[in-house]
Amino acid sequence: MKMNGPKDPIIPAGGVREAAQAPARSRGQVEEQPPRNAARDSVSISAEARQLAEHASESTLSPERTAEIRRKILDGAYNSAEMAGEVAKRILASGDV
């Protein structure tokens, strides 16, 4: 993901920007508009990121499966070297790492 925006300095917590400190405008004053060619914020999402997002939504677990895994973790079912090795093999085989 690529984000572009104005090069404003970071304002510390509780800080106030100069524009916020400007006096209130009286009735009838025209507010200045930025030039039409002024920089605008933008975000670009790569094709790879889009593909990853699609894949992530396909691989979500059902609430029942999530509860089953949680129960097994709490019961200690995964607390063995054999199980840790199997989990590691599956993670590596999935290509997510």
N, C-alpha and C positions, 0 to 999 in steps of 0.2 A: 504494500500500500504506500502510496506517495502522497504527501500532503504539502500543498503550497499555500502560502498566505503572506500577509504583510509582515515586515521585519520589525515588529514592535518589540521593545525591550520587555523583559519579564518584570512584572510589578510585584513587589513583596506583599505578603498577606497584609491586608488593611490599608494598602496603598491606594491612591486615587489617581486616575489618569487626568491629564491636563484638561481634556475635553469635558470631563465630569465636573471640573471646577469652574467652568465658564459661567458667567452670570446668566440668570434667566432672561430669555428674550421677551421683549415687550410685544404687545399685540400689534400686528401689522408689519413686523419685520419679516423679511424673507430669509429663510434658512439657505445657506450656500449648499449647492449640490456638488458632489465630487465630479471630476471630469469623466466623460464617457469612456475614456480609455484607461481608467484607473484599474489597478490590479485587483483581481477578485480571488477569494479563496477557492481552491479546487481540490478534489480527491480523485486519484486514479487507482483503479483496482485491476491488477494484472490478470491475464487469462489463467495463470497458474493458481492465483488466489481464488478466483471464481470456481475453478475445478475443485479445489480443496474444500470450499464451502459446500458445494453440492454433495461431495463425498461425505462430509461430516453429518449432513442432515439425513443421509441414507443409513448411517451406522448408529443411530441413537438406540439406546436400550429401552425396552418396555419397563414400566414401573415394577412389574412383577419380577423381571430378570434382575433389575437393580436391587430389589429387596432380597432376592436369593443370594446374590453376590455379597451384599452387606452382611447377611446372616452368616455366611461361610467365613467371612473375614473375622467377625466377632467370635465365632466358634473355634477359630484357630486352624481351619482347614488348609490354609495356605502357608502355615508356619513349618515348612519342611524344605530341605535342600532340593529334594526331588521336584516339588511343586514350584519352587522358585525358578529352577532350571527350565521347567515346562513353560512357565509364563514368559520367561526371557526369550525362549525360542519362538514363541508365538508373536511376541512384539517385534522381534527382528524379521520374522517371515512376513509380517503385515506391511513392512516398508514404511511405517510411521516414524521410524527413528532415523 
